[in-house]
Amino acid sequence: MTALESSFSRMGSQLTGSAIRQMGILAAGRPDLISFAPGYPDPATFAWDAYRSIADDLLSAGDGETLQYGPTRGFGPLIETLVPRLRARGIACNSEHLLLTTGSQQAVDLVTRLFVDPGDVVLVELPTFTGAIAAFRSAGAHLVGVRQDEEGLDITHLDAVVAAERAAGRRVKFLYVIPNFQNPTGGLLSLPRRRALLDWSVRADVPIVEDDPYGDLWFPDVTRPEETRPMKADDDQERVIYLQSTSKTLAPTFRTAWIVAPTAVIERLDVAKQSADLCSSSLDQRIVLEAITRGVLDAQLPRLRQVYAEKRDVMSRALATHVGDLASWRAPRGGFFLWVQLPDGIDARALLPAAVAAQVIYVAGAPFFVDGTGANAMRLAFSAATASRIEEGIARLAAVIRTAA
């Protein structure tokens, strides 16, 4: 161990890489490898011509503010444009309730910094997004998982978990939840369960952090848009902090997301963000603003829903054909992911070397669980691959699963 390594903080010593990012690195530069690992948007859906025109207009104007440092809170005109869009989804807010962030991962990190002291409890779904797990663990949080059923979080189990943690003398700081087409399962939290969670939040005195990157990507053949209504829309007690992003609808490179919360919370998050990056990209925020005001985003959404619904169908059919009863899964009603359960005793992580040898990769289920379970699950992202590669990749994957079954 070097002198520098011996000086690492406790947090620095415990940092671990994302299983999703590791698989993404493995796939980079390998066109022979069919990747169902990272939840990347399909680049064929990017509005290339519109973005080129917007960027050309912005850079040709020669406005120095376009390439300058900006306010930590975010570009004012973009914030003002987001307010009516959020209200259209039922979220009562004004500009003082918003803060723009460099992607929703930063939003999760900032909220964690503001609320979590080492040893505090953060409640998460079983399973949940690995990026959130990493942010919470970096703050020294004690992560406790809550079971899900077909409608979403199990409220009875949630009550039991909170009671046990408080009996142990630990402070429960918030519940982190992804209601719409959850990462990794693709699950949709039912409307009755959303209302029950809001009631629970008041009764248990535990805030909710609602992460909603996929809410616009509902599939019209099986989902009504009102089923994706944010919990924040019915939050009349100011118990919910809402996160949303453009990464899955416009493009990840713009790194533009936002937090909606009470004014006092936004003011403290503003201070926390100052020490993180001073401000998010002025150019990115202006491109996003133009994409909204010129109608690019609204024109994109129906196409995205159709494209990803078709890819879901391709993957579901391929699984039925090649995997059959060797595994179980449920076709998602939106989003990017299909969650596969293998038979008990099969470790999806242990299958990865054979899968890589077969030139197909996925993300094993265990890293999405905070309780040590999930070994026999895998997350398959259907969003980025073409239909033909989805079909071929599932055939390869099925052969790997067959050898272990």
DODO-413260 format. One record per residue (C-alpha): z, y, x; residue in three letters. Coordinates in pm, 1 decimal. Example, Ala and Ser with C-alpha at 12.3 -4.5 7.8 and 13.67 -1.06 7.14 Angstrom:
BEGIN
780.0, -450.0, 1230.0, Ala
714.0, -106.0, 1367.0, Ser
END
This chain:
BEGIN
0.0, 0.0, 0.0, Met
-97.2, 342.2, 133.5, Thr
138.1, 640.1, 149.8, Ala
-47.2, 799.5, -138.7, Leu
-20.2, 489.0, -354.6, Glu
353.7, 468.8, -294.4, Ser
379.7, 821.4, -436.1, Ser
216.9, 738.0, -769.5, Phe
416.6, 834.6, -1075.8, Ser
541.0, 565.0, -1309.0, Arg
255.7, 653.7, -1544.0, Met
-0.4, 652.1, -1261.6, Gly
111.9, 308.7, -1150.1, Ser
74.3, 169.2, -1499.4, Gln
-271.5, 306.0, -1579.4, Leu
-521.3, 38.0, -1681.3, Thr
-892.9, 64.1, -1740.1, Gly
-1047.7, 42.5, -2086.2, Ser
-1189.0, -298.2, -2170.7, Ala
-1470.7, -120.5, -2354.6, Ile
-1557.3, 101.0, -2057.0, Arg
-1542.9, -196.8, -1819.8, Gln
-1797.7, -383.3, -2029.0, Met
-2012.5, -69.5, -2045.1, Gly
-2011.1, -43.6, -1666.3, Ile
-2106.1, -409.3, -1640.2, Leu
-2407.1, -352.3, -1867.5, Ala
-2525.2, -33.0, -1695.4, Ala
-2854.9, -76.2, -1515.4, Gly
-2900.2, -433.5, -1639.2, Arg
-3178.1, -444.4, -1897.7, Pro
-3158.3, -825.4, -1889.3, Asp
-2806.0, -809.7, -2031.4, Leu
-2777.8, -769.1, -2409.0, Ile
-2469.9, -560.2, -2477.0, Ser
-2263.6, -562.1, -2794.9, Phe
-1975.5, -400.1, -2606.0, Ala
-1966.1, -17.0, -2616.8, Pro
-1987.2, 154.0, -2954.3, Gly
-2280.4, 371.8, -2855.0, Tyr
-2508.5, 538.2, -3109.5, Pro
-2871.1, 426.7, -3112.3, Asp
-3057.4, 674.3, -2885.3, Pro
-3363.6, 633.5, -3106.7, Ala
-3172.1, 823.5, -3375.1, Thr
-3109.0, 1131.2, -3158.1, Phe
-3284.6, 1442.4, -3289.0, Ala
-3459.5, 1504.9, -2956.4, Trp
-3705.9, 1769.8, -3075.1, Asp
-3440.7, 1965.4, -3263.0, Ala
-3200.7, 1962.6, -2969.2, Tyr
-3478.5, 2068.2, -2732.9, Arg
-3566.9, 2360.0, -2959.2, Ser
-3203.4, 2464.2, -2999.8, Ile
-3132.5, 2447.1, -2626.4, Ala
-3449.5, 2642.0, -2548.4, Asp
-3355.2, 2914.5, -2796.8, Asp
-3001.0, 2941.5, -2664.0, Leu
-3098.0, 2951.2, -2298.4, Leu
-3396.1, 3180.2, -2351.4, Ser
-3175.2, 3436.1, -2523.5, Ala
-2997.4, 3504.1, -2196.6, Gly
-2658.2, 3558.2, -2361.0, Asp
-2406.9, 3516.7, -2080.5, Gly
-2141.4, 3390.1, -2322.6, Glu
-2348.0, 3076.8, -2376.9, Thr
-2271.6, 2959.3, -2022.6, Leu
-1935.4, 3132.3, -1984.1, Gln
-1576.9, 3021.5, -2032.2, Tyr
-1481.0, 3033.0, -2397.9, Gly
-1164.2, 3048.8, -2605.4, Pro
-934.7, 2748.8, -2576.1, Thr
-923.0, 2721.0, -2954.6, Arg
-1301.7, 2687.9, -2962.1, Gly
-1613.8, 2887.1, -3049.6, Phe
-1521.2, 3098.0, -3351.7, Gly
-1853.0, 3074.5, -3541.1, Pro
-1844.9, 2693.9, -3516.6, Leu
-1488.6, 2682.9, -3647.6, Ile
-1586.1, 2909.0, -3937.8, Glu
-1883.6, 2684.3, -4014.9, Thr
-1667.9, 2370.5, -4014.7, Leu
-1417.8, 2508.1, -4265.6, Val
-1643.6, 2483.4, -4575.5, Pro
-1768.7, 2140.8, -4465.6, Arg
-1412.3, 2015.4, -4444.8, Leu
-1332.9, 2173.0, -4780.7, Arg
-1630.8, 1988.0, -4927.3, Ala
-1454.4, 1665.7, -4828.8, Arg
-1141.1, 1785.6, -5005.4, Gly
-951.8, 1917.1, -4702.3, Ile
-792.9, 2252.8, -4782.9, Ala
-804.7, 2448.7, -4457.9, Cys
-883.6, 2780.1, -4295.3, Asn
-992.8, 2866.6, -3942.8, Ser
-632.4, 2888.0, -3819.7, Glu
-591.6, 2519.0, -3904.8, His
-862.7, 2405.7, -3658.1, Leu
-883.2, 2349.8, -3284.6, Leu
-1200.1, 2224.3, -3113.8, Leu
-1160.3, 1958.7, -2845.4, Thr
-1370.1, 1790.4, -2578.2, Thr
-1434.6, 1478.1, -2781.6, Gly
-1186.3, 1306.7, -3010.7, Ser
-1030.0, 1121.3, -2717.0, Gln
-895.0, 1455.1, -2598.0, Gln
-771.2, 1523.2, -2950.0, Ala
-570.5, 1198.5, -2943.5, Val
-437.1, 1283.2, -2597.7, Asp
-330.4, 1636.7, -2695.8, Leu
-153.8, 1519.6, -3010.2, Val
26.2, 1256.5, -2803.4, Thr
137.7, 1514.4, -2547.7, Arg
274.4, 1736.4, -2820.3, Leu
473.4, 1473.2, -3007.3, Phe
563.4, 1181.6, -2780.0, Val
843.6, 1155.5, -2527.0, Asp
879.3, 839.1, -2314.7, Pro
1033.1, 566.1, -2526.1, Gly
929.9, 714.5, -2859.7, Asp
764.4, 479.7, -3106.5, Val
400.6, 519.9, -3207.6, Val
289.0, 294.0, -3491.0, Leu
-64.9, 153.8, -3479.2, Val
-278.9, -85.0, -3676.2, Glu
-318.1, -444.3, -3560.5, Leu
-576.8, -416.8, -3412.2, Pro
-660.3, -56.3, -3315.9, Thr
-879.0, 156.4, -3087.1, Phe
-814.0, 90.0, -2717.2, Thr
-865.5, 456.9, -2622.8, Gly
-574.7, 554.1, -2846.6, Ala
-361.5, 274.6, -2702.6, Ile
-430.7, 409.9, -2352.7, Ala
-337.5, 766.1, -2450.0, Ala
-12.6, 655.4, -2611.4, Phe
85.2, 431.3, -2320.8, Arg
10.8, 707.6, -2071.3, Ser
276.8, 916.5, -2245.9, Ala
528.3, 632.6, -2217.9, Gly
520.8, 550.8, -2588.3, Ala
665.5, 229.8, -2725.3, His
374.2, 90.7, -2927.0, Leu
445.6, -114.6, -3235.9, Val
173.5, -280.7, -3440.5, Gly
147.5, -305.0, -3817.8, Val
-41.7, -585.4, -3988.4, Arg
-350.3, -524.8, -4200.5, Gln
-480.7, -707.5, -4503.8, Asp
-811.8, -669.1, -4689.2, Glu
-710.9, -325.7, -4822.4, Glu
-574.9, -194.8, -4492.5, Gly
-224.8, -141.0, -4358.5, Leu
45.9, -360.0, -4510.2, Asp
303.0, -111.8, -4646.7, Ile
574.9, -375.9, -4675.2, Thr
535.3, -465.5, -4308.6, His
521.2, -95.3, -4222.4, Leu
858.8, -39.6, -4388.7, Asp
1009.0, -337.3, -4207.2, Ala
877.8, -220.2, -3870.5, Val
1017.8, 131.3, -3913.6, Val
1355.9, -2.8, -4023.1, Ala
1373.1, -233.5, -3720.3, Ala
1277.7, 38.5, -3473.4, Glu
1528.8, 284.6, -3614.9, Arg
1798.6, 17.6, -3614.8, Ala
1725.3, -27.2, -3244.0, Ala
1787.9, 344.5, -3191.4, Gly
1426.6, 445.1, -3129.1, Arg
1252.2, 750.5, -3275.2, Arg
935.4, 682.6, -3473.5, Val
701.8, 975.9, -3405.1, Lys
384.3, 902.3, -3601.1, Phe
147.3, 644.1, -3741.8, Leu
-205.4, 640.2, -3596.2, Tyr
-468.2, 510.3, -3837.4, Val
-849.0, 491.4, -3860.3, Ile
-913.1, 464.8, -4236.5, Pro
-1294.3, 467.2, -4237.7, Asn
-1478.8, 169.0, -4084.3, Phe
-1204.4, 110.1, -3837.1, Gln
-1252.8, 52.5, -3467.9, Asn
-1254.9, -241.2, -3398.1, Pro
-1262.0, -427.2, -3731.8, Thr
-1499.0, -207.0, -3933.0, Gly
-1244.4, -217.5, -4216.3, Gly
-1222.2, 45.7, -4491.2, Leu
-876.4, 148.6, -4609.4, Leu
-871.1, 131.9, -4989.5, Ser
-805.9, 447.8, -5191.9, Leu
-485.0, 307.6, -5347.6, Pro
-358.6, 216.9, -5001.0, Arg
-437.4, 568.3, -4875.4, Arg
-226.9, 716.4, -5153.2, Arg
48.9, 465.9, -5078.6, Ala
45.5, 565.2, -4712.4, Leu
82.5, 932.7, -4801.0, Leu
379.0, 847.1, -5022.9, Asp
521.9, 632.7, -4743.0, Trp
483.5, 917.0, -4492.6, Ser
702.3, 1142.3, -4707.6, Val
953.7, 869.5, -4790.6, Arg
986.8, 747.3, -4430.8, Ala
956.2, 1097.9, -4281.4, Asp
686.1, 983.6, -4039.1, Val
368.0, 1191.0, -3986.4, Pro
20.8, 1034.5, -3987.2, Ile
-256.8, 1093.6, -3733.2, Val
-583.0, 1021.7, -3915.1, Glu
-878.5, 956.0, -3682.9, Asp
-1213.0, 976.3, -3866.0, Asp
-1513.8, 941.7, -3632.5, Pro
-1709.6, 709.8, -3865.9, Tyr
-1640.3, 859.8, -4209.2, Gly
-1994.8, 994.6, -4253.1, Asp
-2151.0, 657.7, -4167.6, Leu
-2095.2, 475.7, -4496.9, Trp
-2357.6, 226.9, -4605.3, Phe
-2501.4, 319.5, -4946.2, Pro
-2562.3, -38.9, -5057.1, Asp
-2190.9, -124.5, -5056.4, Val
-1989.9, 199.0, -5028.8, Thr
-1949.4, 507.9, -5243.4, Arg
-1887.8, 829.4, -5044.7, Pro
-1571.3, 902.1, -5241.9, Glu
-1421.8, 583.8, -5094.0, Glu
-1414.9, 759.3, -4755.0, Thr
-1207.9, 1052.3, -4885.8, Arg
-978.1, 1159.9, -4600.3, Pro
-606.2, 1115.5, -4649.6, Met
-579.8, 1473.3, -4529.3, Lys
-755.6, 1579.4, -4851.2, Ala
-452.1, 1468.8, -5054.1, Asp
-191.5, 1578.6, -4801.8, Asp
2.4, 1832.3, -5006.5, Asp
311.6, 1789.8, -4785.6, Gln
139.5, 1872.1, -4452.8, Glu
216.2, 1527.5, -4312.2, Arg
-132.3, 1446.4, -4175.6, Val
-309.7, 1553.6, -3857.8, Ile
-683.5, 1494.5, -3901.4, Tyr
-933.2, 1426.2, -3620.8, Leu
-1312.6, 1427.0, -3652.3, Gln
-1603.1, 1415.6, -3405.8, Ser
-1978.8, 1467.8, -3373.2, Thr
-2016.3, 1188.8, -3116.2, Ser
-2133.6, 927.8, -3367.1, Lys
-2352.7, 1158.6, -3578.0, Thr
-2520.1, 1407.6, -3342.1, Leu
-2473.5, 1268.5, -2990.5, Ala
-2179.7, 1175.7, -2765.2, Pro
-2293.5, 1408.8, -2488.1, Thr
-2199.3, 1721.7, -2683.6, Phe
-1829.8, 1622.7, -2659.4, Arg
-1737.0, 1828.6, -2962.5, Thr
-1457.6, 1724.7, -3197.1, Ala
-1180.0, 1898.4, -3388.0, Trp
-822.0, 1871.2, -3502.5, Ile
-709.0, 1990.6, -3845.9, Val
-334.4, 2053.0, -3873.0, Ala
-81.6, 2311.9, -3988.1, Pro
-103.5, 2645.3, -3805.7, Thr
217.3, 2594.1, -3607.4, Ala
86.6, 2260.4, -3476.8, Val
-253.5, 2406.9, -3385.3, Ile
-85.0, 2687.7, -3191.1, Glu
107.4, 2437.4, -2976.7, Arg
-200.6, 2219.6, -2930.3, Leu
-385.2, 2530.6, -2810.2, Asp
-125.3, 2571.6, -2534.9, Val
-146.1, 2202.4, -2445.5, Ala
-525.8, 2223.5, -2419.6, Lys
-502.2, 2520.8, -2183.7, Gln
-347.4, 2293.8, -1921.9, Ser
-600.7, 2016.7, -1988.0, Ala
-936.1, 2192.2, -1950.8, Asp
-892.5, 2562.9, -2039.8, Leu
-1178.4, 2531.9, -2288.0, Cys
-1447.7, 2294.4, -2405.8, Ser
-1814.9, 2350.3, -2321.7, Ser
-1948.9, 2673.8, -2467.9, Ser
-2305.6, 2542.7, -2459.3, Leu
-2215.2, 2217.4, -2635.2, Asp
-2034.4, 2400.1, -2913.9, Gln
-2326.2, 2636.5, -2968.2, Arg
-2571.3, 2346.0, -2985.7, Ile
-2350.2, 2174.5, -3243.0, Val
-2326.2, 2497.0, -3443.4, Leu
-2703.8, 2535.4, -3448.3, Glu
-2749.0, 2169.2, -3539.3, Ala
-2527.7, 2227.5, -3842.0, Ile
-2665.6, 2563.8, -3953.1, Thr
-3028.2, 2455.8, -3906.4, Arg
-2968.7, 2147.8, -4119.3, Gly
-3017.0, 1894.7, -3839.0, Val
-2686.9, 1716.2, -3901.5, Leu
-2734.5, 1688.0, -4277.1, Asp
-3088.4, 1558.4, -4225.5, Ala
-2959.8, 1300.6, -3976.7, Gln
-2691.0, 1142.5, -4191.9, Leu
-2907.0, 953.7, -4448.2, Pro
-3120.2, 817.3, -4165.4, Arg
-2814.6, 706.0, -3966.4, Leu
-2671.9, 526.6, -4267.1, Arg
-2996.9, 340.9, -4322.1, Gln
-3047.8, 250.3, -3954.3, Val
-2697.0, 115.8, -3903.0, Tyr
-2688.0, -66.7, -4235.2, Ala
-3008.8, -245.6, -4136.4, Glu
-2861.8, -340.6, -3798.2, Lys
-2547.0, -469.8, -3967.3, Arg
-2768.1, -691.9, -4181.3, Asp
-2961.1, -819.6, -3880.1, Val
-2640.7, -912.0, -3698.2, Met
-2483.5, -1069.3, -4008.2, Ser
-2791.5, -1283.9, -4070.0, Arg
-2810.4, -1385.8, -3704.6, Ala
-2444.8, -1488.8, -3706.6, Leu
-2498.1, -1691.5, -4023.1, Ala
-2800.7, -1862.4, -3868.4, Thr
-2670.8, -1929.8, -3517.9, His
-2292.1, -1932.3, -3541.6, Val
-2239.9, -2058.1, -3896.0, Gly
-1895.2, -2203.4, -3954.1, Asp
-1799.2, -2185.2, -3585.4, Leu
-1646.0, -1843.6, -3657.4, Ala
-1566.0, -1608.5, -3944.1, Ser
-1652.7, -1244.3, -4002.5, Trp
-1691.4, -987.0, -4276.0, Arg
-1989.8, -751.7, -4290.0, Ala
-1860.3, -393.5, -4256.8, Pro
-1931.1, -126.7, -4518.5, Arg
-2003.8, 140.4, -4260.0, Gly
-1962.5, 231.9, -3894.5, Gly
-2069.2, 48.5, -3579.4, Phe
-1871.1, -275.9, -3553.4, Phe
-1851.2, -632.8, -3671.5, Leu
-1527.2, -821.9, -3604.9, Trp
-1552.8, -1194.2, -3536.9, Val
-1265.0, -1442.1, -3554.0, Gln
-1309.7, -1756.6, -3346.6, Leu
-1119.4, -2079.4, -3412.1, Pro
-759.3, -2091.9, -3293.0, Asp
-738.1, -2198.7, -2932.3, Gly
-1057.2, -2027.2, -2820.8, Ile
-989.3, -1727.3, -2597.1, Asp
-1267.7, -1469.9, -2626.2, Ala
-1174.7, -1318.2, -2291.5, Arg
-1202.3, -1657.9, -2121.6, Ala
-1553.6, -1693.9, -2266.9, Leu
-1677.8, -1372.0, -2104.8, Leu
-1794.9, -1527.3, -1772.7, Pro
-2006.5, -1778.4, -1963.3, Ala
-2138.1, -1502.3, -2186.9, Ala
-2234.0, -1287.4, -1888.3, Val
-2409.9, -1590.7, -1737.7, Ala
-2598.8, -1616.6, -2067.2, Ala
-2678.9, -1244.3, -2037.2, Gln
-2483.6, -1120.8, -2337.8, Val
-2153.6, -929.8, -2352.0, Ile
-1899.4, -813.2, -2610.4, Tyr
-1542.3, -682.6, -2606.9, Val
-1270.6, -945.0, -2634.4, Ala
-1016.9, -888.1, -2910.7, Gly
-686.8, -898.7, -2721.2, Ala
-702.7, -543.1, -2574.3, Pro
-710.7, -401.1, -2930.1, Phe
-369.4, -553.7, -3010.8, Phe
-35.8, -415.4, -2891.4, Val
161.0, -730.4, -2974.6, Asp
-13.2, -979.1, -2744.1, Gly
-222.8, -1142.4, -3016.4, Thr
-596.7, -1131.9, -3087.6, Gly
-709.5, -1370.9, -2815.6, Ala
-948.6, -1551.2, -3050.6, Asn
-1127.9, -1236.9, -3173.8, Ala
-1419.7, -1033.8, -3048.0, Met
-1574.5, -698.4, -3138.2, Arg
-1952.4, -684.4, -3164.5, Leu
-2114.2, -339.5, -3175.8, Ala
-2449.3, -351.4, -3355.8, Phe
-2516.0, 21.6, -3322.2, Ser
-2711.6, 56.1, -2998.1, Ala
-2916.9, -263.1, -2965.3, Ala
-3257.5, -306.9, -3126.7, Thr
-3301.4, -561.9, -3404.2, Ala
-3481.4, -806.6, -3175.2, Ser
-3210.9, -782.6, -2910.0, Arg
-2940.7, -829.3, -3172.7, Ile
-3108.0, -1151.7, -3287.2, Glu
-3156.5, -1279.9, -2931.7, Glu
-2809.1, -1173.7, -2821.7, Gly
-2638.4, -1352.5, -3110.8, Ile
-2837.0, -1667.1, -3035.3, Ala
-2715.1, -1653.3, -2675.6, Arg
-2358.9, -1582.8, -2783.9, Leu
-2362.9, -1868.8, -3032.6, Ala
-2455.9, -2111.2, -2755.8, Ala
-2155.7, -1991.7, -2555.6, Val
-1921.2, -2027.9, -2852.0, Ile
-2056.6, -2378.5, -2923.5, Arg
-1962.4, -2497.4, -2576.3, Thr
-1600.6, -2392.1, -2635.4, Ala
-1564.4, -2506.9, -2997.6, Ala
END
